[in-house]
């Protein structure tokens, strides 16, 4: 597919108000951001579809400046309004960044199954995946699908309240802030990293990326296009996860689809965090662990092995 055809698909996709309404369901109380090869815009806020369109159209991101759309893992409240003038906005953002924490009201548990974390192939892994001599792309896709199904199985068996989405290349699992232990915001970030570390090691979900845990971290907004792959970041229901096929999520296959009222497809969403806390207790996850030194003199958390930051 040529660039001009992709640009047309991109524009057609974002002229669908159903898409924008589904995007908006994810962005309540979130910082929004646009990232494209020419610029990065952060500190946007959209409480309605009117303001979503207004903000994004000001930077041409629904039109000539094709962008990836992101939101913060942190929940925020009463963020200041920033100028649409890029130079002035840059100055405002630089002043705002050290103050960001005081606007934060929560932090969602986010687990990223990332292609860069997939281990090198060997005969045993290839056999387990049912592959003989695949190219690297085929292997990485198969491995990510395997890990997605494994982590989904763990969460389903433990009745964890979560949503799962295809990111455009890998997979994202999200657990809402309201289900997390009642820690301070910075301790929640530490807890999320340690929880991800323990999931990776307890259940052999090797593609979990442990480098993403900080207060300003962004993630792709569901129902948006990954401009690198042309795939849509799509929430998955159980059937789609079980029969996952990368080709189903290319924008050309979704541009005429109806998404009205589809939402984030959260499982076990009963406003009760007892099942999540039960798994946390079972694995012994904490925000902070007693520290020891390894043989190199590095401080290491005794329980989880996560290096002190």
Buried (B, 14 or more C-beta within 10 A) or exposed (E): EEEEEBEEBBBEBBEBEBBBBBBBBBBEBBBBBBBBEEEBBBBBBBEEEEBBBEBBEEBBBBBEBBBBBBBBBBBBEEBEEBEEEEEEBBEBBEEBEEEBEEBBEBBBBBBBBBBEBBEEBEEEBBEEBEBEEBEEEEBBBBBBBBBBBBBBEBBBEBBBBBBBBBBBBBBBBBBBBEBBBEBEBBBBBBBBBBBBBBBBBBBEBBBBBBEBBEBBBBBBBBBBBBBEBBBBBBBBEEEBBEEBEBEBBBBBEBBEEEBEEBBBBBBBBEEEBEBBBEBBEEBEBBBEBEEEEEEEEEEBBEBBEBEEE
